[in-house]
Amino acid sequence: MARFAVEYVYTADTAKRDEVRPAHRAFLAAQQGEVRLLVSGPWANGTGALLVFEAEDEAALRATLEHDPFAEADLVSRVRINEWTPVLGPWVAAG
């Protein structure tokens, strides 16, 4: 499984984002299959978020993210996905 860092840039509609947030978080928490969420959280300034996933490939991840309630409600103005290879820290398997 590959790891991917995903950056969301949010639209300015904070009221709608607050309304949809519980469904968005439930959706992310449920991602434990072919696409598995490792960690996520918003930027401190509220303009977006960083999400880290494990997935078979980027296509599977993109297909999953299309169903995120934030995406379906047009609350994400930009999604940037980069395959990521951590080399230091607790997420790196001891080898």
N, C-alpha and C positions, 0 to 999 in steps of 0.2 A: 504494500500500500504506500502510495506517495502522500506527502504532506503538502498542504497548500495554505498560504496566507491570503486571506480575502479582505480587501478593504471596501467598505461601503461608504459612500458619500451620501448623506441624507439631503432631502429637499428641506425647505424652510418651514414646512407645515408641522410644527411641533405639537399642536393640539391633536391632529389626526394620528401622529406617531404615538402620542401618549395613549390614545384610544386603542390602537392596534398592537401596542407593545406586548400585552399578555399573550395574544395569539402567536406573535413572532417568537417570543421566548419559549412557548410550549412547542412550537415547530422545531426550533433549534435543539431543544432538549431531547426531542424524539429521534434525532439523527444519530442512530447507533448501529446502522446496518452497513450497506455498501459504501455509504458516505457517513462518516462518523465525526461529530463535533468534538474537538479537544478542549477548546476554550473560546470564549467570546466576551466582548465588552465594548461599550461606547468610548469614544474619545472624551476626555474630561470637558472639552469645550462644546460637546453636543453636536458636532458637525458630521459625525460618522462613527464608524466602528471598525474594529479589527476582529476577525474570526479565523480560527485555525482549524482545519479539517484534515482527516485522513480519508483518502478516496482511491478507488482503483485507477481513475484517470480524471482529467479535467472535464471531459465531456459529461461524465456522471455527476460531478459536482455542479456544473452549470445547470444541468437539467433539474437537479434538486433545488438549487437556489431560485429557480424560476417560480417555485411554489411557496417561497417564503412569504408570509402575509405582508411584510413590508414591501416586497417587490410587487405583489398582486395589488396593493393599495397605492402604487406609484409613489412610494416614500423614499426610494433609493434613486438618486440621479446618476450615480456611476458605481460600477462594480469593477474592481481590479483584482485579478487572480494571478498569483505567482506560485509556481511550484517552489517549495522551500526545503532546503536540506540543513537541518540543525546539526551543528558539529560539537557544541559544548552545552552542558547544562543537564538538568534532570530528565529531559525528554529524549536524551540520546542514550541508546542501549549500551550498557557496558560491554566492551568487546575486547 
